[in-house]
Structure formats: C-alpha cells, structure tokens
C-alpha cells in the first residue's frame, strides 16, 4: 500500500516547469512516465495491483486488443490520468530519459503494438553547433509542454546518430502527415496503435530536430532568422530529404533574400549541385550562384576592367583600382580557381595603346612650338599625363609577369625607335620617365622573374642601357617606389647573361660614365669584377690547361 501511494504521488513531487510556449500550432513530446527497471527501482507487484488497469499496462507488458488500443495509447501518454481534461497528458517525468544500455519497460509494450519502421534519409551535413548525446524532447520545444493544445502523441521518431548518440521524439501523426509525404506513407502503414519510425545514420541530430520543429512553428521565417544562413542550408537539405515542402519553400525564400559569406556560398553551391529544387525562388538563387558562358564573360570583363583603369582620370581612384584589379587577375588570388588564363592579346593591345599615347605626349613635349608645352584649359599638366601613361605600362607589365607573359613586351619596348630618338632631345624631367619602364624590365630580367631569349636580352640592353646611365641620377632623386639597390644588382646580373664580347662593350661604357659622374651612375663594381675574372683570369687558366 505504501508503494502504491508513492507511485500516485509522483506528479506532485516534480519540479514546476516553465510556462508553456504558445507560438506552436501543436505540441510534441516524449511521454515516458515510468522509471526504467533497474536494481535501484525494481517492479513491485503489490504496487501494481493497487493501480488502475491502464497504469498496470505500463508495468506489465500486454498485447492490446483492437477494442482497447485507444485506451492503451491514452494511458501511454497520460500517467496518471487527468480526469479534468481527457486526452491531455501531464508533464514529463524527468527520469524517463533513456540512456544507453538501459531498457525501458515501455519498449516491450511498443514492440507488441507495432514494429519499428526504419527509413533512410540523406546524410545531414555537419554543423558548427555540437549536439548533445541521447536525449528525449518534449513538445513545443525542449522541456516545454503546451497543455492547451497537446493532442495525441501517436508517433515515436527514433533518430540514431552516426556517432552513437540518439534522439527520441514523440509527435502527432496528423502534423507529420500534413507536412511530409514521406512520414505520411509510413504512418499510413501503421494505422493501429503507436507508430515507431527509426532514422539511422543521422549525421547531425540537432539539424534534424530543428527541421521537425519547423512543422510545429506558426512563423517559420522568424525561426530561420534566428538560426542564421549556415544552419538554414542544413535545414533545407533535411527538408528536401523528407519532402517537407513548406520547410523547403521557406528556406529558399530566406536564403534568396539575405547576403551570404563565401563559406555559406560554397556550402549552398555544393547543395545545389547535389539536389534539384523546382521552384522559382530556387532559380533566383541559382542565378546568384552560376553564370552562363563564364569563360567568355570573364575574358571580356577582364579586358574592360583593365581598360577602365588605364583611362581613369582621378589619380587616387586609379591607384586603388589598380590594386583591386591586379589582385583579381593574379593567379595566386583566391578568386582565380577554375577560370581560364588571361587573354594575352587583349592586354598587349591595351599596352600598345598606352605606348602610342606616350609617343604623342613626348612629341608634344619635344615640340618647338611654345603653345604645345602648356596645358589646355581643363587638361592635366603635360608631365603628369606622361607619368600616368608610364604608370599604366608598368602596371600592365606587373600583370603580365604574374601570368609569365611579359617576354614579348621586352621586344616591343626594344623596337620603340621613336621613343629612343625623342629621349635624346627631351628634358631630363621628361626623359627619365622612359627609363622607369626600362628599370622595371631590367629588374624582371636580373631577378629571374622574366625569362627572355638571348636576342631579346641583348636587344634591350644594347638599346636602353646607355639612356639608363644618363637618367640614373634622376631616378635616384624621384624614385616613385623604385628600389634603386635592386635596380643596380639587376642591371649587373642582366649584363652577365650576355655573351662576353657584348659584356665587354657595355661594361666599358659603364666604366667611363661612372668615372665622370660617380654616384649619378649605378654602381656595377661587383658585376664588373665577375666579368673581369670570367674574361681574363679563368680564361687564361683554361687556355694554359688546354696547352699542357
């Protein structure tokens, strides 16, 4: 008698739950009401004898008959019975959470009602939010019950995680059937008693649970805003797997309306590659993810961007855009993945246009007419316009070096006989701008960034080495970002790549210039010593060895 009294008083000893949530259409719960068998809690026959019949069924497994199936389900969800509101269950006993290795007496009853219906859903993607190990969830949210609209919990959804954890949800069959045709087919096969559905190999239990919760939400978009884009993509995949159309549509509308990070974009693209969504909103998302004729559009757009930068009027904007466009076109850029290589012809066409503009400006600068030397109204000063074109050529050279396509620019610059002729008669303030281009080519060759044929190297040095000696002092005073130490070393290394006879001519020109002007010329002493040893000392030793 004492044991029977203790069982009946259990609901009065439990801790009061928080107020119920009213934003759910229906509730779903875990309705275990009797502690599992264990040495600490043995089943006592006298206590069971004093209980009502429907409570005895929880302690002693019985096979329900057709006439008693409804009462069995009702007593399964209500222990003890709430006489004031029939069909409404009481709060969950917190001791009814299953744990691995312990079998609840409810399990034996369920097996006699209906067998488990396993179903395989698509793998749920990993989520940054960790999921707790095996637990049971009650309707209206974890640990919350809406006593005003509970209904009958006649479906037990058993989720099995890949890591061994589990999650048991007791749900209403009507809500599941109305929202998911997959669950509707499974529930229709079990029209009698408690329907048990098992989902094995779930990668993320939390995502699956949140997807089921959406079926009981009155405001699904508000829920998606709370969980964020990354989690909504996971929910979209689960909703598509269980054919929860309302969830799929809500996720698509939410994802189409919000911005994405690069990580979220890659995740969404991966999902759209695996699944096809036949909806207008899905097509809008695809338009943000993919473009038609990407190769052609990338070539055309690259040419337009480069051309726009070279014709930009504002100096600050031009410098900012140069850094941006070069970063986009650089092969080491995170944006350069499967895109085709840069169109060489387009870049050289723009480069040739800049050289032509430079020739016109130098002709204007070397003209004997005084009116040509003053800027017209609304125009920039002549020296500023010349410097702009030189900056454009150097910037294009850097892009070509990134793509290992700058060798032909050496030949183009070598053949600029007009520029070379005007260099001789132009003022030092103007002509040294031309040597800025030559300096960048020397540095690229001397440091090994550009590999030119012997004829190209020889032609460039024979043409522009002597003008460089004249302008070195101006370059040193107006560097404009030029590394003069690197230039001196690169000039010496570039000279040493020529045949020894050509080295002799150019090194002697440097020696005469350096003896007259000193620091106004580059210091190539180290390279000169190397040339001297290679030409005389090592050569004589080799000749003596061959003679012996």
C-alpha positions as CSV (number, residue, x, y, z in Angstrom):
1,X,0.0,0.0,0.0
2,X,2.9,2.3,0.8
3,X,4.4,1.6,-2.7
4,X,1.1,2.3,-4.4
5,X,0.8,5.6,-2.6
6,X,4.3,6.6,-3.6
7,X,3.6,6.0,-7.3
8,X,0.5,8.0,-7.3
9,X,2.1,11.0,-5.6
10,X,5.0,11.2,-8.1
11,X,3.5,14.0,-10.2
12,X,3.2,16.2,-7.1
13,X,6.9,15.9,-6.2
14,X,8.3,17.0,-9.6
15,X,9.7,20.5,-10.1
16,X,7.3,23.0,-11.7
17,X,8.0,23.5,-15.4
18,X,8.3,27.0,-17.0
19,X,5.1,28.5,-18.6
20,X,4.2,26.9,-21.8
21,X,5.0,28.4,-25.2
22,X,2.0,29.5,-27.3
23,X,3.6,30.1,-30.7
24,X,3.3,26.4,-31.7
25,X,0.4,25.0,-33.6
26,X,0.7,21.7,-31.8
27,X,2.9,20.1,-29.3
28,X,5.2,17.1,-29.5
29,X,6.8,15.3,-26.6
30,X,8.5,12.3,-25.0
31,X,5.8,10.8,-22.9
32,X,7.6,8.2,-20.8
33,X,6.1,8.2,-17.4
34,X,7.5,5.2,-15.5
35,X,11.2,4.8,-14.5
36,X,13.1,2.0,-16.3
37,X,13.7,-1.2,-14.5
38,X,17.0,-1.3,-12.6
39,X,18.3,-2.7,-9.3
40,X,17.5,0.7,-7.7
41,X,13.9,0.6,-8.9
42,X,12.5,-2.9,-9.1
43,X,8.9,-3.6,-10.2
44,X,6.8,-4.5,-7.2
45,X,3.7,-6.5,-7.8
46,X,1.7,-5.2,-4.8
47,X,2.0,-1.6,-6.0
48,X,0.9,-2.6,-9.4
49,X,-2.1,-4.4,-8.0
50,X,-3.3,-1.2,-6.4
51,X,-3.1,0.8,-9.7
52,X,-5.8,1.2,-12.3
53,X,-5.6,-1.2,-15.2
54,X,-4.3,1.2,-17.7
55,X,-1.4,2.0,-15.3
56,X,-0.8,-1.6,-14.8
57,X,-0.2,-2.0,-18.5
58,X,2.8,0.2,-18.2
59,X,4.5,-2.1,-15.8
60,X,3.4,-5.4,-17.2
61,X,3.6,-5.8,-21.0
62,X,0.3,-6.9,-22.6
63,X,-0.7,-7.3,-26.2
64,X,-3.5,-4.8,-26.7
65,X,-6.7,-5.9,-28.4
66,X,-8.4,-3.9,-31.1
67,X,-11.0,-2.7,-28.7
68,X,-8.5,-1.5,-26.2
69,X,-6.0,0.1,-28.5
70,X,-7.3,3.6,-27.9
71,X,-7.2,3.4,-24.2
72,X,-3.7,1.9,-24.3
73,X,-2.5,4.9,-26.3
74,X,-4.3,7.3,-24.0
75,X,-2.8,5.7,-20.9
76,X,0.6,5.6,-22.6
77,X,0.6,9.3,-22.9
78,X,-1.2,10.0,-19.5
79,X,0.1,8.5,-16.4
80,X,-1.7,9.2,-14.1
81,X,-4.9,10.1,-15.9
82,X,-6.0,13.7,-16.0
83,X,-9.7,13.4,-15.3
84,X,-10.5,17.1,-15.7
85,X,-9.2,17.3,-19.3
86,X,-9.5,13.9,-21.1
87,X,-6.9,13.3,-23.8
88,X,-4.5,15.9,-22.4
89,X,-1.3,14.5,-21.0
90,X,0.5,15.6,-17.8
91,X,4.1,16.9,-17.6
92,X,7.0,14.6,-18.4
93,X,8.8,12.8,-15.6
94,X,12.4,13.8,-16.0
95,X,13.5,10.3,-15.0
96,X,12.1,9.0,-18.3
97,X,15.1,10.0,-20.4
98,X,16.5,6.8,-21.8
99,X,20.2,6.1,-21.5
100,X,22.5,3.6,-23.4
101,X,22.4,0.1,-22.0
102,X,19.2,0.5,-20.1
103,X,15.9,-0.9,-21.4
104,X,12.6,0.8,-20.5
105,X,9.5,-1.4,-19.9
106,X,7.8,0.9,-22.5
107,X,10.0,-0.7,-25.2
108,X,8.4,-4.1,-24.7
109,X,5.0,-2.6,-25.0
110,X,5.8,-0.7,-28.1
111,X,7.2,-3.8,-29.8
112,X,3.9,-5.6,-29.2
113,X,2.0,-2.6,-30.7
114,X,3.8,-2.0,-34.0
115,X,7.3,-3.0,-35.3
116,X,9.9,-0.3,-35.9
117,X,9.8,1.2,-39.4
118,X,13.4,2.2,-40.4
119,X,13.8,4.8,-43.0
120,X,17.0,6.1,-44.7
121,X,17.2,9.9,-45.2
122,X,20.0,11.8,-47.0
123,X,23.1,12.4,-44.8
124,X,22.7,15.6,-42.8
125,X,25.7,17.9,-43.2
126,X,27.9,18.8,-40.4
127,X,27.1,21.9,-38.4
128,X,29.3,24.0,-36.2
129,X,26.8,23.6,-33.3
130,X,27.5,20.4,-31.3
131,X,24.6,18.1,-30.4
132,X,24.2,16.5,-27.0
133,X,24.2,12.7,-26.7
134,X,20.9,10.7,-26.4
135,X,18.0,12.7,-25.0
136,X,14.2,12.9,-25.3
137,X,12.5,16.1,-26.3
138,X,9.0,17.3,-25.3
139,X,6.6,19.2,-27.4
140,X,6.7,22.9,-28.1
141,X,10.5,22.9,-27.6
142,X,12.9,21.2,-25.3
143,X,11.3,20.6,-21.9
144,X,8.2,22.7,-22.7
145,X,4.7,21.4,-23.0
146,X,1.7,23.3,-24.3
147,X,-1.1,21.9,-22.2
148,X,-3.7,23.8,-24.1
149,X,-3.1,22.1,-27.4
150,X,-1.3,18.8,-26.9
151,X,-3.3,16.4,-29.0
152,X,-2.3,12.7,-29.1
153,X,1.4,11.7,-29.4
154,X,1.0,8.6,-31.5
155,X,4.3,8.6,-33.4
156,X,7.7,7.9,-31.9
157,X,10.6,9.1,-34.1
158,X,13.8,7.5,-33.1
159,X,16.9,9.2,-34.5
160,X,20.2,7.3,-34.5
161,X,23.3,9.4,-34.9
162,X,26.5,8.2,-36.7
163,X,28.5,8.8,-33.5
164,X,26.3,6.5,-31.4
165,X,24.1,9.2,-29.9
166,X,20.3,9.1,-30.2
167,X,17.3,11.3,-30.0
168,X,13.7,10.2,-29.4
169,X,10.8,12.5,-30.4
170,X,7.1,11.7,-29.7
171,X,5.0,13.5,-32.2
172,X,1.5,13.9,-33.5
173,X,0.8,11.8,-36.6
174,X,-1.6,14.4,-38.1
175,X,1.1,17.1,-38.1
176,X,3.7,14.8,-39.6
177,X,1.4,13.5,-42.3
178,X,0.2,17.0,-43.3
179,X,3.8,18.3,-43.7
180,X,5.8,15.4,-45.0
181,X,4.6,12.8,-47.6
182,X,7.5,10.5,-46.5
183,X,6.2,10.3,-43.0
184,X,2.6,10.2,-44.3
185,X,3.3,7.0,-46.2
186,X,5.0,5.4,-43.1
187,X,2.2,6.4,-40.8
188,X,-0.4,5.1,-43.2
189,X,1.1,1.6,-43.0
190,X,0.7,1.6,-39.2
191,X,-2.9,2.7,-38.7
192,X,-3.2,1.0,-35.3
193,X,-1.5,1.8,-32.1
194,X,1.8,3.7,-31.6
195,X,3.8,4.1,-34.8
196,X,7.5,3.8,-34.3
197,X,9.8,5.2,-37.0
198,X,13.6,4.9,-36.9
199,X,16.0,7.0,-38.8
200,X,19.6,5.5,-38.8
201,X,22.9,7.2,-39.6
202,X,21.9,10.7,-38.9
203,X,25.0,12.9,-39.2
204,X,23.6,15.9,-37.2
205,X,20.7,15.2,-34.8
206,X,20.3,18.9,-34.0
207,X,19.6,19.8,-37.6
208,X,17.0,17.0,-37.9
209,X,15.3,18.1,-34.7
210,X,15.2,21.8,-35.8
211,X,13.6,20.7,-39.1
212,X,10.9,18.7,-37.3
213,X,10.3,21.7,-35.0
214,X,9.5,23.9,-38.1
215,X,6.4,21.7,-38.7
216,X,5.0,23.0,-35.4
217,X,6.0,26.6,-36.0
218,X,3.4,29.3,-36.9
219,X,6.2,31.7,-38.1
220,X,8.8,29.7,-39.9
221,X,10.7,32.7,-41.4
222,X,11.2,34.1,-37.9
223,X,12.7,30.8,-36.8
224,X,15.1,30.8,-39.8
225,X,16.2,34.3,-39.0
226,X,17.2,33.1,-35.5
227,X,19.2,30.1,-36.7
228,X,21.1,32.0,-39.5
229,X,22.1,31.2,-43.1
230,X,24.6,28.4,-42.4
231,X,22.1,26.4,-40.3
232,X,19.2,27.2,-42.7
233,X,21.2,25.5,-45.5
234,X,21.4,22.3,-43.4
235,X,17.7,22.5,-42.7
236,X,16.9,23.0,-46.4
237,X,18.7,19.7,-47.2
238,X,16.8,17.8,-44.5
239,X,13.5,19.3,-45.5
240,X,14.1,18.2,-49.1
241,X,15.0,14.7,-47.9
242,X,11.8,14.2,-46.0
243,X,9.8,16.2,-48.6
244,X,8.8,18.9,-46.2
245,X,7.6,21.3,-48.9
246,X,6.7,24.2,-46.6
247,X,10.2,24.0,-45.0
248,X,11.9,23.9,-48.4
249,X,10.0,26.9,-49.7
250,X,10.6,28.9,-46.5
251,X,14.3,28.1,-46.6
252,X,14.6,29.0,-50.2
253,X,12.9,32.4,-49.7
254,X,15.0,33.2,-46.7
255,X,18.3,32.3,-48.4
256,X,17.4,34.2,-51.6
257,X,16.7,37.4,-49.6
258,X,19.9,37.6,-47.4
259,X,23.6,38.1,-48.3
260,X,26.0,35.2,-47.9
261,X,29.6,34.8,-46.8
262,X,32.0,33.0,-49.1
263,X,31.8,29.9,-46.9
264,X,28.0,30.0,-47.0
265,X,28.0,30.5,-50.7
266,X,30.3,27.4,-51.2
267,X,28.0,25.3,-49.0
268,X,24.9,26.4,-50.8
269,X,26.6,25.7,-54.2
270,X,27.5,22.2,-53.1
271,X,23.9,21.6,-52.0
272,X,22.5,22.8,-55.3
273,X,25.0,20.5,-57.2
274,X,23.6,17.5,-55.2
275,X,19.9,18.4,-55.3
276,X,17.5,20.0,-57.7
277,X,14.8,22.4,-56.5
278,X,12.0,23.0,-58.9
279,X,10.8,26.4,-57.7
280,X,11.1,30.0,-58.9
281,X,13.0,31.1,-55.8
282,X,15.5,28.3,-56.4
283,X,16.1,29.7,-59.9
284,X,16.8,33.1,-58.4
285,X,19.4,31.5,-56.0
286,X,21.0,29.6,-58.9
287,X,21.3,32.9,-60.8
288,X,23.3,34.2,-57.9
289,X,25.5,31.1,-57.8
290,X,26.1,30.5,-61.5
291,X,26.6,32.5,-64.7
292,X,26.3,31.4,-68.3
293,X,29.3,31.5,-70.6
294,X,31.6,32.2,-67.7
295,X,34.8,31.8,-69.8
296,X,33.8,34.4,-72.4
297,X,32.3,36.8,-69.9
298,X,35.5,36.6,-67.8
299,X,37.7,37.4,-70.7
300,X,35.5,40.3,-71.8
301,X,35.1,41.7,-68.3
302,X,38.9,41.5,-67.6
303,X,39.6,43.5,-70.7
304,X,37.0,46.1,-69.8
305,X,38.4,46.4,-66.2
306,X,42.0,46.8,-67.4
307,X,41.0,49.4,-70.0
308,X,38.9,51.3,-67.5
309,X,41.9,51.5,-65.1
310,X,44.3,52.8,-67.7
311,X,41.8,55.6,-68.7
312,X,40.8,56.6,-65.2
313,X,41.2,60.3,-64.6
314,X,41.4,60.6,-60.8
315,X,44.8,59.5,-59.5
316,X,43.7,58.2,-56.2
317,X,40.9,56.1,-57.7
318,X,43.3,54.8,-60.3
319,X,45.8,53.6,-57.7
320,X,43.0,51.9,-55.7
321,X,41.6,50.2,-58.8
322,X,45.0,49.0,-59.9
323,X,45.5,47.2,-56.7
324,X,42.0,45.7,-56.9
325,X,42.1,44.5,-60.5
326,X,45.6,43.1,-60.3
327,X,44.6,41.1,-57.2
328,X,41.6,39.7,-59.1
329,X,43.6,38.7,-62.1
330,X,46.6,37.4,-60.2
331,X,47.0,33.6,-60.5
332,X,47.6,33.3,-56.8
333,X,44.4,35.1,-56.0
334,X,41.6,33.2,-54.1
335,X,39.3,34.3,-56.9
336,X,41.3,32.6,-59.6
337,X,40.3,28.9,-59.4
338,X,38.8,27.3,-62.5
339,X,38.7,30.4,-64.6
340,X,40.7,30.4,-67.9
341,X,44.0,32.2,-68.3
342,X,44.2,35.9,-69.1
343,X,43.8,36.8,-72.7
344,X,47.3,37.8,-73.8
345,X,46.2,39.6,-76.9
346,X,43.8,41.9,-75.0
347,X,46.5,43.0,-72.5
348,X,49.1,43.7,-75.2
349,X,46.5,45.7,-77.2
350,X,46.0,47.9,-74.2
351,X,49.7,48.1,-73.6
352,X,50.3,49.2,-77.2
353,X,47.6,51.9,-76.8
354,X,49.4,53.3,-73.8
355,X,52.7,53.4,-75.7
356,X,51.1,55.2,-78.6
357,X,49.7,57.8,-76.2
358,X,53.1,58.1,-74.6
359,X,54.7,58.8,-78.0
360,X,52.1,61.5,-78.7
361,X,52.8,63.2,-75.4
362,X,56.6,63.1,-75.9
363,X,56.2,64.6,-79.4
364,X,54.2,67.4,-77.7
365,X,56.9,67.8,-75.1
366,X,59.8,68.0,-77.6
367,X,57.9,70.2,-80.0
368,X,59.5,73.6,-80.7
369,X,56.1,75.4,-80.6
370,X,55.7,77.0,-77.2
371,X,51.9,76.7,-77.3
372,X,52.2,72.9,-77.2
373,X,54.1,72.9,-73.9
374,X,51.3,74.5,-71.9
375,X,48.2,72.5,-70.8
376,X,44.9,73.5,-72.3
377,X,42.0,74.5,-70.1
378,X,40.7,71.5,-68.3
379,X,43.7,69.3,-69.0
380,X,46.3,68.0,-66.7
381,X,49.9,69.2,-67.0
382,X,51.9,67.5,-69.7
383,X,54.4,65.9,-67.3
384,X,51.5,64.5,-65.2
385,X,50.0,63.0,-68.3
386,X,53.3,61.4,-69.3
387,X,53.8,60.0,-65.9
388,X,50.3,58.5,-66.0
389,X,51.0,56.5,-69.2
390,X,54.3,55.3,-67.8
391,X,52.5,54.1,-64.7
392,X,50.0,52.3,-66.8
393,X,52.7,50.5,-68.8
394,X,54.5,49.4,-65.6
395,X,51.2,48.2,-64.1
396,X,50.5,46.1,-67.2
397,X,54.0,44.7,-67.0
398,X,53.3,43.5,-63.4
399,X,50.1,41.8,-64.6
400,X,52.0,40.1,-67.5
401,X,54.7,39.0,-65.1
402,X,52.1,37.4,-62.8
403,X,51.0,35.3,-65.8
404,X,54.5,34.7,-67.3
405,X,53.6,36.5,-70.5
406,X,55.9,39.6,-70.3
407,X,58.7,38.4,-72.7
408,X,57.0,39.9,-75.7
409,X,56.9,43.3,-74.0
410,X,60.7,43.3,-74.0
411,X,60.7,43.1,-77.8
412,X,58.0,45.8,-78.1
413,X,60.0,48.2,-75.9
414,X,63.2,47.4,-77.7
415,X,61.7,48.4,-81.0
416,X,60.5,51.9,-79.9
417,X,62.9,53.8,-82.1
418,X,60.7,57.0,-81.9
419,X,60.8,57.0,-78.1
420,X,64.6,56.4,-78.2
421,X,65.1,59.4,-80.6
422,X,62.9,61.7,-78.5
423,X,64.8,60.6,-75.4
424,X,67.9,62.3,-76.7
425,X,66.3,65.7,-77.2
426,X,63.8,65.7,-74.3
427,X,64.5,67.4,-71.0
428,X,65.7,65.2,-68.1
429,X,62.4,65.7,-66.2
430,X,60.6,64.1,-69.1
431,X,63.0,61.5,-70.5
432,X,63.7,59.9,-67.1
433,X,60.0,58.7,-67.2
434,X,61.0,56.4,-70.1
435,X,63.8,54.9,-68.0
436,X,61.3,54.0,-65.3
437,X,59.9,51.4,-67.8
438,X,63.4,50.2,-68.7
439,X,64.3,49.9,-65.0
440,X,61.3,47.6,-64.3
441,X,62.3,45.4,-67.3
442,X,65.9,45.2,-66.1
443,X,64.7,44.2,-62.6
444,X,62.5,41.5,-64.0
445,X,65.3,40.0,-66.1
446,X,68.0,40.3,-63.4
447,X,65.9,38.7,-60.7
448,X,64.7,35.8,-62.9
449,X,61.1,36.8,-63.0
450,X,61.2,37.0,-66.8
451,X,63.0,34.5,-69.0
452,X,63.8,36.0,-72.3
453,X,65.7,34.7,-75.3
454,X,69.3,35.8,-75.7
455,X,68.4,38.0,-78.7
456,X,65.7,39.8,-76.7
457,X,68.0,40.4,-73.7
458,X,70.8,41.7,-76.0
459,X,68.5,44.0,-77.9
460,X,67.0,45.6,-74.8
461,X,70.4,46.2,-73.2
462,X,72.0,47.5,-76.4
463,X,69.1,49.9,-76.9
464,X,68.3,51.2,-73.4
465,X,71.4,50.6,-71.2
466,X,73.1,53.9,-72.2
467,X,69.9,56.0,-71.7
468,X,69.6,54.4,-68.2
469,X,73.1,55.5,-67.3
470,X,72.1,59.1,-68.1
471,X,68.8,59.0,-66.2
472,X,70.0,57.1,-63.1
473,X,70.6,60.2,-61.1
474,X,67.1,61.4,-61.8
475,X,65.7,58.0,-60.9
476,X,67.5,58.1,-57.6
477,X,66.1,61.6,-56.8
478,X,62.5,60.8,-58.0
479,X,62.1,57.1,-57.2
480,X,58.3,56.8,-57.3
481,X,58.5,53.5,-55.5
482,X,61.5,52.2,-57.4
483,X,64.1,50.1,-55.4
484,X,67.4,51.6,-56.5
485,X,69.5,48.9,-54.8
486,X,67.6,46.2,-56.5
487,X,67.9,48.0,-59.8
488,X,71.7,48.2,-59.5
489,X,72.0,44.5,-58.8
490,X,69.6,43.5,-61.5
491,X,71.4,45.6,-64.1
492,X,74.7,43.9,-63.3
493,X,73.1,40.4,-63.4
494,X,71.4,41.1,-66.7
495,X,74.7,42.2,-68.2
496,X,76.3,39.0,-67.1
497,X,73.8,36.9,-69.1
498,X,75.1,38.3,-72.4
499,X,78.0,36.9,-74.4
500,X,81.4,38.1,-73.1
501,X,82.1,40.3,-76.1
502,X,78.9,42.2,-75.6
503,X,79.5,42.4,-71.9
504,X,82.9,44.0,-72.7
505,X,81.3,46.8,-74.7
506,X,78.6,47.7,-72.1
507,X,80.8,47.4,-69.1
508,X,83.3,49.7,-70.6
509,X,80.6,52.3,-71.3
510,X,79.6,52.0,-67.7
511,X,83.2,52.4,-66.5
512,X,83.6,55.6,-68.5
513,X,80.3,57.1,-67.2
514,X,81.0,56.1,-63.6
515,X,84.5,57.7,-63.7
516,X,82.9,61.0,-64.8
517,X,79.7,61.2,-62.9
518,X,80.2,59.0,-59.9
519,X,77.1,58.4,-57.9
520,X,74.9,59.7,-60.7
521,X,75.6,56.3,-62.3
522,X,74.7,52.9,-61.0
523,X,77.4,51.1,-59.1
524,X,78.1,47.9,-61.0
525,X,81.5,47.1,-59.4
526,X,80.6,43.6,-58.3
527,X,79.4,42.6,-61.7
528,X,82.4,44.2,-63.4
529,X,84.7,42.1,-61.2
530,X,82.9,38.9,-62.1
531,X,83.1,39.8,-65.8
532,X,86.9,40.5,-65.4
533,X,87.6,37.2,-63.8
534,X,85.5,35.3,-66.4
535,X,87.1,37.1,-69.3
536,X,90.8,37.0,-68.3
537,X,91.7,35.1,-65.2
538,X,89.6,32.0,-65.7
539,X,90.0,32.1,-69.4
540,X,93.8,32.2,-69.2
541,X,93.8,29.2,-66.7
542,X,91.6,27.2,-69.1
543,X,93.9,28.1,-72.1
544,X,97.0,27.1,-70.1
545,X,95.4,23.8,-69.2
546,X,94.5,23.0,-72.8
547,X,98.0,23.9,-73.9
548,X,99.5,21.4,-71.5
